[in-house]
Amino acid sequence: MTAITEGAVLEALRAVQEPELGRDIVALDMVKSIVIDGDAVAFTIELTTPACPLKDEIEGNTRTVLAGIGVEKVQITWGAMVRRAQPRQAEQLVPGVKNIIAVASGKGGVGKSTVSVNLAVALAQAGASVGLFFVPEGQPIVWRGPLVGGAIQQFLRDVEWGELDYLVIDLPPGTSDAQLTLAQAVPISGAVLVTTPQEVSLSDVTKALAMFQRMSVPVLGVVENMTAFACPHCGELTEIFGRGGGERFAAKHGLEYLGGVPLDITVRQGGDVGVPAVAQREPGPAARALTAVAQTVAARMSVRAATAETRPLISIS
């Protein structure tokens, strides 16, 4: 039997594509530390995000191509190296943060904060280092104009965020000074728009989309919250607020529909005790939907990071 070599392993793995990026895992430098012992091969695959939704597909294809060259035993160690989706700036306000994700809506009451918190927690559960903006309990935000801008700048600049893969920012509703200041002050890697199926919510989220487009902030897609009520007894879905509004909005504006999140009593129950839906011991349908949204967002950020690596640095004067 022909001896298995590192070169043969790498050549075989060139047939394995990273589905989101459309390139093979060898060209993307995702294969690390190959060890060969007879017909057994061990190595590390370094994903572009720990929340990769297509990990199982990559593993299956990897085992198939290696079996084709006579490898009997494959041991894969999974790692992840989240890449920056914006070119590093000469004077970056938050230098330790690789990617900033803004979660926005055109109006209040659509579950934007619920999506923000669960997005952050789901990314952290997958193994990413994540930060979240939040307001201390009972503290109102009544600032206007320059006060808003100064507070945001100070919060970003003076907080020791450390090294983060993702910083999730839960923006206040609307298109006021806070959103504009943030978009101008930091390189937002991508925005997630949250809406509900009703027409009034869709009308308002259009304003948020227009704001991000004017500020040249890439919009990752649309999440439709409260897409249907999930009965806790029988699991039947009832579309209380209409049907398909978020999906139609995404299609109309050429955006990706990131998914729908059902009304689920476990979200309210968890919120009352400070346990996000995705962190509950027995996740309900909303938690599963929110985890899927987080995986999709992470995948889209990886695609943006792959293209950002070829863009020039931005100098801020």
DOMAR-870427 format. One record per residue (C-alpha): residue in three letters; residue number from 1; y negated, z negated, x. Coordinates in Angstrom, 2 decimals. Layout:
BEGIN
+-------+-------+---------+---------+---------+
! zator ! sekol !      py !      pz !      px !
+-------+-------+---------+---------+---------+
!   ALA !   NUM !       Y !       Z !       X !
...
+-------+-------+---------+---------+---------+
END
This chain:
BEGIN
+-------+-------+---------+---------+---------+
! zator ! sekol !      py !      pz !      px !
+-------+-------+---------+---------+---------+
!   MET !     1 !    0.00 !    0.00 !    0.00 !
!   THR !     2 !   -3.46 !    0.92 !    1.27 !
!   ALA !     3 !   -5.47 !   -2.13 !    2.32 !
!   ILE !     4 !   -8.41 !   -2.98 !    0.06 !
!   THR !     5 !  -11.69 !   -2.90 !    1.96 !
!   GLU !     6 !  -15.19 !   -4.04 !    1.16 !
!   GLY !     7 !  -16.34 !   -0.43 !    1.22 !
!   ALA !     8 !  -13.71 !    0.53 !   -1.36 !
!   VAL !     9 !  -14.71 !   -2.39 !   -3.59 !
!   LEU !    10 !  -18.38 !   -1.43 !   -3.45 !
!   GLU !    11 !  -17.61 !    2.21 !   -4.11 !
!   ALA !    12 !  -15.55 !    1.27 !   -7.18 !
!   LEU !    13 !  -18.29 !   -1.02 !   -8.46 !
!   ARG !    14 !  -20.80 !    1.84 !   -8.34 !
!   ALA !    15 !  -19.15 !    2.96 !  -11.57 !
!   VAL !    16 !  -20.26 !   -0.24 !  -13.33 !
!   GLN !    17 !  -23.62 !    0.14 !  -15.03 !
!   GLU !    18 !  -26.11 !   -2.58 !  -15.88 !
!   PRO !    19 !  -26.47 !   -1.36 !  -19.49 !
!   GLU !    20 !  -30.08 !   -2.41 !  -19.98 !
!   LEU !    21 !  -31.35 !   -0.97 !  -16.71 !
!   GLY !    22 !  -29.23 !    2.18 !  -16.67 !
!   ARG !    23 !  -28.27 !    1.83 !  -12.99 !
!   ASP !    24 !  -25.12 !    0.66 !  -11.27 !
!   ILE !    25 !  -24.74 !   -2.93 !  -10.13 !
!   VAL !    26 !  -24.41 !   -1.97 !   -6.47 !
!   ALA !    27 !  -27.63 !    0.04 !   -6.43 !
!   LEU !    28 !  -29.36 !   -2.91 !   -8.13 !
!   ASP !    29 !  -28.09 !   -5.23 !   -5.36 !
!   MET !    30 !  -26.31 !   -7.43 !   -7.90 !
!   VAL !    31 !  -23.04 !   -7.69 !   -5.94 !
!   LYS !    32 !  -23.00 !  -10.49 !   -3.36 !
!   SER !    33 !  -20.60 !  -12.28 !   -0.98 !
!   ILE !    34 !  -17.44 !  -10.16 !   -1.27 !
!   VAL !    35 !  -14.28 !  -11.90 !   -0.02 !
!   ILE !    36 !  -10.98 !  -10.00 !    0.14 !
!   ASP !    37 !   -7.56 !  -11.63 !    0.48 !
!   GLY !    38 !   -4.80 !   -9.05 !    0.19 !
!   ASP !    39 !   -4.95 !   -7.71 !   -3.36 !
!   ALA !    40 !   -7.35 !  -10.46 !   -4.52 !
!   VAL !    41 !  -11.11 !  -10.01 !   -4.48 !
!   ALA !    42 !  -13.81 !  -12.62 !   -5.07 !
!   PHE !    43 !  -17.55 !  -12.00 !   -5.25 !
!   THR !    44 !  -20.76 !  -12.95 !   -7.02 !
!   ILE !    45 !  -22.57 !  -10.83 !   -9.58 !
!   GLU !    46 !  -26.23 !  -11.78 !   -9.66 !
!   LEU !    47 !  -27.57 !  -10.96 !  -13.12 !
!   THR !    48 !  -31.21 !  -10.14 !  -13.74 !
!   THR !    49 !  -31.35 !  -13.00 !  -16.25 !
!   PRO !    50 !  -28.93 !  -15.86 !  -17.00 !
!   ALA !    51 !  -29.37 !  -15.01 !  -20.70 !
!   CYS !    52 !  -27.91 !  -11.53 !  -20.21 !
!   PRO !    53 !  -26.41 !  -10.47 !  -23.59 !
!   LEU !    54 !  -24.13 !   -7.87 !  -22.00 !
!   LYS !    55 !  -22.41 !  -10.08 !  -19.44 !
!   ASP !    56 !  -18.99 !   -9.62 !  -21.08 !
!   GLU !    57 !  -19.37 !   -5.83 !  -21.00 !
!   ILE !    58 !  -20.24 !   -5.90 !  -17.30 !
!   GLU !    59 !  -17.27 !   -8.16 !  -16.55 !
!   GLY !    60 !  -14.83 !   -6.00 !  -18.49 !
!   ASN !    61 !  -15.95 !   -2.82 !  -16.74 !
!   THR !    62 !  -15.86 !   -4.56 !  -13.37 !
!   ARG !    63 !  -12.24 !   -5.65 !  -13.80 !
!   THR !    64 !  -11.24 !   -2.18 !  -15.00 !
!   VAL !    65 !  -12.66 !   -0.28 !  -12.03 !
!   LEU !    66 !  -11.22 !   -2.75 !   -9.51 !
!   ALA !    67 !   -7.78 !   -2.52 !  -11.10 !
!   GLY !    68 !   -8.06 !    1.21 !  -10.48 !
!   ILE !    69 !   -8.10 !    0.67 !   -6.70 !
!   GLY !    70 !   -5.20 !   -1.79 !   -6.72 !
!   VAL !    71 !   -6.97 !   -5.13 !   -7.04 !
!   GLU !    72 !   -4.61 !   -7.53 !   -8.81 !
!   LYS !    73 !   -6.83 !  -10.61 !   -9.00 !
!   VAL !    74 !  -10.60 !  -10.67 !   -9.54 !
!   GLN !    75 !  -12.66 !  -13.83 !   -9.25 !
!   ILE !    76 !  -16.28 !  -13.39 !  -10.36 !
!   THR !    77 !  -18.92 !  -16.02 !   -9.78 !
!   TRP !    78 !  -21.98 !  -15.46 !  -11.95 !
!   GLY !    79 !  -25.46 !  -16.00 !  -10.65 !
!   ALA !    80 !  -28.89 !  -14.92 !  -11.80 !
!   MET !    81 !  -32.16 !  -13.99 !  -10.17 !
!   VAL !    82 !  -34.92 !  -13.49 !  -12.71 !
!   ARG !    83 !  -37.42 !  -10.96 !  -11.45 !
!   ARG !    84 !  -41.13 !  -10.82 !  -12.04 !
!   ALA !    85 !  -42.10 !   -8.45 !  -14.86 !
!   GLN !    86 !  -45.69 !   -8.22 !  -13.63 !
!   PRO !    87 !  -46.73 !   -7.30 !  -10.07 !
!   ARG !    88 !  -47.79 !  -10.36 !   -8.09 !
!   GLN !    89 !  -51.55 !  -10.65 !   -8.15 !
!   ALA !    90 !  -53.74 !  -11.52 !   -5.20 !
!   GLU !    91 !  -55.12 !  -14.59 !   -7.01 !
!   GLN !    92 !  -52.60 !  -15.43 !   -9.68 !
!   LEU !    93 !  -53.55 !  -18.33 !  -11.96 !
!   VAL !    94 !  -49.97 !  -19.61 !  -12.25 !
!   PRO !    95 !  -48.33 !  -18.48 !   -8.99 !
!   GLY !    96 !  -44.95 !  -20.19 !   -9.51 !
!   VAL !    97 !  -44.32 !  -18.53 !  -12.87 !
!   LYS !    98 !  -42.46 !  -15.22 !  -12.79 !
!   ASN !    99 !  -42.88 !  -14.21 !  -16.42 !
!   ILE !   100 !  -45.22 !  -15.32 !  -19.19 !
!   ILE !   101 !  -44.08 !  -14.67 !  -22.76 !
!   ALA !   102 !  -46.66 !  -15.06 !  -25.52 !
!   VAL !   103 !  -45.41 !  -15.71 !  -29.06 !
!   ALA !   104 !  -47.97 !  -14.73 !  -31.68 !
!   SER !   105 !  -48.53 !  -14.08 !  -35.36 !
!   GLY !   106 !  -51.42 !  -13.00 !  -37.49 !
!   LYS !   107 !  -51.30 !  -16.07 !  -39.73 !
!   GLY !   108 !  -49.99 !  -19.59 !  -39.85 !
!   GLY !   109 !  -46.88 !  -20.78 !  -41.64 !
!   VAL !   110 !  -44.53 !  -17.99 !  -40.54 !
!   GLY !   111 !  -42.46 !  -20.13 !  -38.16 !
!   LYS !   112 !  -44.05 !  -18.99 !  -34.91 !
!   SER !   113 !  -43.74 !  -22.43 !  -33.30 !
!   THR !   114 !  -40.11 !  -22.66 !  -34.42 !
!   VAL !   115 !  -39.41 !  -19.33 !  -32.74 !
!   SER !   116 !  -41.32 !  -20.39 !  -29.59 !
!   VAL !   117 !  -39.48 !  -23.67 !  -29.15 !
!   ASN !   118 !  -36.04 !  -22.23 !  -29.83 !
!   LEU !   119 !  -36.72 !  -19.23 !  -27.59 !
!   ALA !   120 !  -37.62 !  -21.56 !  -24.72 !
!   VAL !   121 !  -34.65 !  -23.87 !  -25.29 !
!   ALA !   122 !  -32.18 !  -20.98 !  -25.64 !
!   LEU !   123 !  -33.38 !  -19.45 !  -22.36 !
!   ALA !   124 !  -33.05 !  -22.85 !  -20.67 !
!   GLN !   125 !  -29.56 !  -23.33 !  -22.10 !
!   ALA !   126 !  -28.56 !  -20.04 !  -20.50 !
!   GLY !   127 !  -29.60 !  -21.40 !  -17.12 !
!   ALA !   128 !  -33.20 !  -20.19 !  -16.72 !
!   SER !   129 !  -36.06 !  -22.44 !  -15.64 !
!   VAL !   130 !  -38.47 !  -22.48 !  -18.57 !
!   GLY !   131 !  -41.83 !  -24.02 !  -19.46 !
!   LEU !   132 !  -43.43 !  -24.30 !  -22.93 !
!   PHE !   133 !  -46.97 !  -24.97 !  -24.02 !
!   PHE !   134 !  -47.28 !  -27.67 !  -26.66 !
!   VAL !   135 !  -49.86 !  -29.98 !  -28.27 !
!   PRO !   136 !  -49.20 !  -33.77 !  -28.20 !
!   GLU !   137 !  -48.22 !  -35.16 !  -31.59 !
!   GLY !   138 !  -51.19 !  -36.04 !  -33.75 !
!   GLN !   139 !  -53.77 !  -34.36 !  -31.50 !
!   PRO !   140 !  -55.90 !  -31.79 !  -33.37 !
!   ILE !   141 !  -57.27 !  -28.70 !  -31.68 !
!   VAL !   142 !  -60.85 !  -28.25 !  -32.90 !
!   TRP !   143 !  -62.39 !  -26.45 !  -29.91 !
!   ARG !   144 !  -64.46 !  -23.30 !  -30.23 !
!   GLY !   145 !  -65.80 !  -20.55 !  -28.02 !
!   PRO !   146 !  -66.23 !  -21.53 !  -24.34 !
!   LEU !   147 !  -64.37 !  -24.82 !  -24.86 !
!   VAL !   148 !  -61.21 !  -22.94 !  -25.81 !
!   GLY !   149 !  -61.45 !  -20.67 !  -22.78 !
!   GLY !   150 !  -62.13 !  -23.56 !  -20.41 !
!   ALA !   151 !  -59.28 !  -25.65 !  -21.81 !
!   ILE !   152 !  -56.76 !  -22.82 !  -21.48 !
!   GLN !   153 !  -57.86 !  -22.01 !  -17.93 !
!   GLN !   154 !  -57.60 !  -25.69 !  -16.96 !
!   PHE !   155 !  -54.22 !  -26.11 !  -18.63 !
!   LEU !   156 !  -52.82 !  -23.14 !  -16.72 !
!   ARG !   157 !  -54.51 !  -23.86 !  -13.40 !
!   ASP !   158 !  -54.25 !  -27.66 !  -13.16 !
!   VAL !   159 !  -50.74 !  -28.24 !  -14.54 !
!   GLU !   160 !  -48.05 !  -28.27 !  -11.86 !
!   TRP !   161 !  -45.63 !  -25.87 !  -13.55 !
!   GLY !   162 !  -43.41 !  -25.50 !  -10.51 !
!   GLU !   163 !  -41.15 !  -22.48 !  -10.11 !
!   LEU !   164 !  -40.39 !  -21.02 !  -13.55 !
!   ASP !   165 !  -38.47 !  -17.96 !  -14.63 !
!   TYR !   166 !  -40.26 !  -17.95 !  -17.97 !
!   LEU !   167 !  -43.32 !  -19.69 !  -19.39 !
!   VAL !   168 !  -43.35 !  -19.43 !  -23.20 !
!   ILE !   169 !  -46.78 !  -19.80 !  -24.77 !
!   ASP !   170 !  -47.00 !  -20.62 !  -28.47 !
!   LEU !   171 !  -50.34 !  -19.07 !  -29.37 !
!   PRO !   172 !  -52.37 !  -20.35 !  -32.32 !
!   PRO !   173 !  -52.38 !  -18.00 !  -35.31 !
!   GLY !   174 !  -54.98 !  -15.27 !  -35.57 !
!   THR !   175 !  -56.86 !  -13.23 !  -32.99 !
!   SER !   176 !  -59.53 !  -15.66 !  -31.84 !
!   ASP !   177 !  -60.91 !  -16.88 !  -28.51 !
!   ALA !   178 !  -57.66 !  -18.55 !  -27.43 !
!   GLN !   179 !  -55.62 !  -15.37 !  -27.54 !
!   LEU !   180 !  -58.33 !  -13.25 !  -25.93 !
!   THR !   181 !  -58.91 !  -15.76 !  -23.13 !
!   LEU !   182 !  -55.21 !  -16.01 !  -22.39 !
!   ALA !   183 !  -54.71 !  -12.26 !  -22.29 !
!   GLN !   184 !  -57.62 !  -11.91 !  -19.90 !
!   ALA !   185 !  -56.78 !  -14.91 !  -17.70 !
!   VAL !   186 !  -53.11 !  -14.41 !  -16.93 !
!   PRO !   187 !  -50.72 !  -11.47 !  -16.56 !
!   ILE !   188 !  -48.73 !  -11.75 !  -19.79 !
!   SER !   189 !  -45.37 !  -10.12 !  -19.19 !
!   GLY !   190 !  -44.70 !   -9.51 !  -22.87 !
!   ALA !   191 !  -45.61 !  -10.62 !  -26.37 !
!   VAL !   192 !  -43.28 !  -11.44 !  -29.25 !
!   LEU !   193 !  -44.70 !  -10.97 !  -32.75 !
!   VAL !   194 !  -43.42 !  -13.23 !  -35.53 !
!   THR !   195 !  -43.72 !  -12.32 !  -39.19 !
!   THR !   196 !  -42.02 !  -12.92 !  -42.53 !
!   PRO !   197 !  -40.92 !  -10.19 !  -44.95 !
!   GLN !   198 !  -43.96 !  -10.49 !  -47.27 !
!   GLU !   199 !  -46.64 !   -7.83 !  -47.20 !
!   VAL !   200 !  -49.45 !  -10.38 !  -46.58 !
!   SER !   201 !  -47.72 !  -11.56 !  -43.41 !
!   LEU !   202 !  -47.17 !   -7.99 !  -42.26 !
!   SER !   203 !  -50.83 !   -7.17 !  -42.84 !
!   ASP !   204 !  -51.90 !  -10.10 !  -40.68 !
!   VAL !   205 !  -49.47 !   -9.43 !  -37.83 !
!   THR !   206 !  -50.93 !   -5.93 !  -37.58 !
!   LYS !   207 !  -54.13 !   -7.56 !  -36.30 !
!   ALA !   208 !  -52.22 !   -9.41 !  -33.60 !
!   LEU !   209 !  -50.54 !   -6.17 !  -32.56 !
!   ALA !   210 !  -53.90 !   -4.39 !  -32.36 !
!   MET !   211 !  -55.31 !   -7.18 !  -30.20 !
!   PHE !   212 !  -52.46 !   -6.99 !  -27.69 !
!   GLN !   213 !  -52.71 !   -3.21 !  -27.57 !
!   ARG !   214 !  -56.45 !   -3.41 !  -26.84 !
!   MET !   215 !  -55.75 !   -5.92 !  -24.06 !
!   SER !   216 !  -52.94 !   -3.71 !  -22.64 !
!   VAL !   217 !  -50.39 !   -6.49 !  -23.16 !
!   PRO !   218 !  -46.87 !   -5.08 !  -23.65 !
!   VAL !   219 !  -45.30 !   -6.06 !  -26.97 !
!   LEU !   220 !  -41.58 !   -6.76 !  -26.61 !
!   GLY !   221 !  -40.89 !   -6.55 !  -30.32 !
!   VAL !   222 !  -40.91 !   -8.20 !  -33.73 !
!   VAL !   223 !  -39.00 !  -11.19 !  -35.06 !
!   GLU !   224 !  -38.72 !  -11.55 !  -38.83 !
!   ASN !   225 !  -38.46 !  -15.23 !  -39.74 !
!   MET !   226 !  -37.27 !  -16.50 !  -43.13 !
!   THR !   227 !  -35.50 !  -13.20 !  -43.64 !
!   ALA !   228 !  -33.20 !  -14.76 !  -46.24 !
!   PHE !   229 !  -32.07 !  -18.19 !  -47.41 !
!   ALA !   230 !  -28.67 !  -19.19 !  -46.08 !
!   CYS !   231 !  -26.85 !  -21.39 !  -48.59 !
!   PRO !   232 !  -25.44 !  -24.40 !  -46.71 !
!   HIS !   233 !  -22.42 !  -24.54 !  -49.04 !
!   CYS !   234 !  -21.21 !  -20.97 !  -49.41 !
!   GLY !   235 !  -23.18 !  -19.15 !  -46.71 !
!   GLU !   236 !  -24.55 !  -16.58 !  -49.17 !
!   LEU !   237 !  -27.90 !  -15.04 !  -48.16 !
!   THR !   238 !  -30.69 !  -14.81 !  -50.76 !
!   GLU !   239 !  -33.74 !  -12.71 !  -49.85 !
!   ILE !   240 !  -36.43 !  -14.97 !  -51.28 !
!   PHE !   241 !  -39.42 !  -13.31 !  -49.61 !
!   GLY !   242 !  -38.39 !   -9.68 !  -49.89 !
!   ARG !   243 !  -36.27 !   -7.43 !  -47.76 !
!   GLY !   244 !  -36.68 !   -5.61 !  -44.46 !
!   GLY !   245 !  -40.45 !   -6.01 !  -44.05 !
!   GLY !   246 !  -40.29 !   -6.89 !  -40.36 !
!   GLU !   247 !  -37.87 !   -4.10 !  -39.59 !
!   ARG !   248 !  -40.06 !   -1.54 !  -41.37 !
!   PHE !   249 !  -43.14 !   -2.83 !  -39.55 !
!   ALA !   250 !  -41.39 !   -2.45 !  -36.20 !
!   ALA !   251 !  -40.27 !    1.09 !  -37.01 !
!   LYS !   252 !  -43.73 !    2.10 !  -38.24 !
!   HIS !   253 !  -45.41 !    0.96 !  -35.02 !
!   GLY !   254 !  -42.74 !    2.09 !  -32.60 !
!   LEU !   255 !  -41.66 !   -1.46 !  -31.71 !
!   GLU !   256 !  -38.25 !   -2.99 !  -31.24 !
!   TYR !   257 !  -36.93 !   -5.15 !  -34.06 !
!   LEU !   258 !  -35.70 !   -8.21 !  -32.15 !
!   GLY !   259 !  -33.85 !   -9.68 !  -35.11 !
!   GLY !   260 !  -34.11 !  -11.62 !  -38.35 !
!   VAL !   261 !  -33.84 !  -15.41 !  -38.63 !
!   PRO !   262 !  -32.60 !  -16.81 !  -41.96 !
!   LEU !   263 !  -34.00 !  -19.83 !  -43.73 !
!   ASP !   264 !  -31.57 !  -22.55 !  -42.71 !
!   ILE !   265 !  -31.81 !  -26.21 !  -43.69 !
!   THR !   266 !  -30.58 !  -27.28 !  -40.24 !
!   VAL !   267 !  -33.83 !  -25.96 !  -38.74 !
!   ARG !   268 !  -35.87 !  -28.37 !  -40.87 !
!   GLN !   269 !  -33.44 !  -31.22 !  -40.28 !
!   GLY !   270 !  -33.53 !  -30.70 !  -36.54 !
!   GLY !   271 !  -37.31 !  -30.39 !  -36.53 !
!   ASP !   272 !  -37.65 !  -33.74 !  -38.28 !
!   VAL !   273 !  -35.77 !  -35.50 !  -35.47 !
!   GLY !   274 !  -36.99 !  -33.37 !  -32.57 !
!   VAL !   275 !  -33.81 !  -31.36 !  -32.01 !
!   PRO !   276 !  -34.40 !  -27.58 !  -32.02 !
!   ALA !   277 !  -31.91 !  -25.49 !  -33.98 !
!   VAL !   278 !  -30.27 !  -23.96 !  -30.88 !
!   ALA !   279 !  -29.73 !  -27.43 !  -29.36 !
!   GLN !   280 !  -27.88 !  -28.92 !  -32.32 !
!   ARG !   281 !  -24.27 !  -29.95 !  -31.99 !
!   GLU !   282 !  -23.19 !  -27.56 !  -34.74 !
!   PRO !   283 !  -25.62 !  -24.61 !  -34.69 !
!   GLY !   284 !  -26.23 !  -22.94 !  -38.04 !
!   PRO !   285 !  -26.95 !  -19.28 !  -38.82 !
!   ALA !   286 !  -30.60 !  -19.60 !  -37.78 !
!   ALA !   287 !  -29.61 !  -21.01 !  -34.40 !
!   ARG !   288 !  -27.22 !  -18.13 !  -33.79 !
!   ALA !   289 !  -29.91 !  -15.64 !  -34.73 !
!   LEU !   290 !  -32.49 !  -17.34 !  -32.48 !
!   THR !   291 !  -30.06 !  -17.35 !  -29.55 !
!   ALA !   292 !  -29.52 !  -13.62 !  -30.04 !
!   VAL !   293 !  -33.31 !  -13.10 !  -30.10 !
!   ALA !   294 !  -33.64 !  -15.03 !  -26.82 !
!   GLN !   295 !  -30.95 !  -12.89 !  -25.20 !
!   THR !   296 !  -32.67 !   -9.70 !  -26.33 !
!   VAL !   297 !  -36.06 !  -10.90 !  -25.09 !
!   ALA !   298 !  -34.55 !  -11.79 !  -21.71 !
!   ALA !   299 !  -32.93 !   -8.36 !  -21.50 !
!   ARG !   300 !  -36.21 !   -6.60 !  -22.27 !
!   MET !   301 !  -37.98 !   -8.70 !  -19.65 !
!   SER !   302 !  -35.38 !   -7.60 !  -17.11 !
!   VAL !   303 !  -36.08 !   -3.96 !  -17.92 !
!   ARG !   304 !  -39.81 !   -4.54 !  -17.47 !
!   ALA !   305 !  -39.17 !   -6.33 !  -14.18 !
!   ALA !   306 !  -37.17 !   -3.38 !  -12.89 !
!   THR !   307 !  -40.09 !   -1.03 !  -13.57 !
!   ALA !   308 !  -42.69 !   -3.54 !  -12.33 !
!   GLU !   309 !  -41.14 !   -3.49 !   -8.87 !
!   THR !   310 !  -42.37 !    0.06 !   -8.44 !
!   ARG !   311 !  -45.91 !   -0.64 !   -9.67 !
!   PRO !   312 !  -48.73 !   -1.38 !   -7.20 !
!   LEU !   313 !  -50.23 !   -4.81 !   -6.70 !
!   ILE !   314 !  -53.29 !   -5.69 !   -8.76 !
!   SER !   315 !  -56.31 !   -7.15 !   -7.01 !
!   ILE !   316 !  -58.56 !   -9.44 !   -9.02 !
!   SER !   317 !  -62.20 !   -9.58 !   -7.97 !
+-------+-------+---------+---------+---------+
END
